[in-house]
Amino acid sequence: MRKLIVISVFILVIFATEVSAHCPLCTVGAGAAAAGAVWLGVQKAAVAVLIGGFAMSMGMWFSRVVKKKYIPYQKTLIIVLVFLLTVIPLLPIIGQTQGFYLSLGGNYGSLTNRTYVLNMSLMTSLLGGAIVFVAPSISNKITKKRMGKIIPFQGIILTLVLLITAGIVTHFVI
């Protein structure tokens, strides 16, 4: 099944006639990194970083497909919807929850003391989405500091390095 998905994505990328999007290589790269992480047995919250990056990249890509503006904040709405419609259905598969106790004084179980449960996969997918969202501006700042000189595939390399670094940190911290 995985081979079929990889071959399908590869065929779609090769035969694409026009791409006026965020960055199809970033999108495919984030998706491939997530698939590779699952195959390697990485923790679910760390994989969620890559899936969040993939979802944000897809959202940014699809937001540019609709050329005509129909409603205010249309691009933002498309990005958010694509992100949520990608991440939320995957949460039952990649969901990793973690509880923490918050003590503000008093006995256990009182109104000031509670145990909260966070869906770490949702939090880390938001982190991955934020990384993909800010990576182009970081790349632009690097280009300005280098006086207009661009490293080949600079944006892709920066995005993947940031996502993989966040995934590694998440894997060992959570």
Protein Blocks (a to p, Z undefined) as FASTA:
>chain_A
ZZmmmmmmmmmmmmpmbdcdfblmlmmmmmmmmmmmmmnopafklmmmmmmmmmmmmmmm
mmmmpmbafbghklmmmmmmmmmmmmmmmmmmmgccddddddeedjehiakbccddddfk
lmmmmmmmmmmmmmmmmmmmmmmmnnopacehklmmmmmmmmmmmmmmmmmmZZ
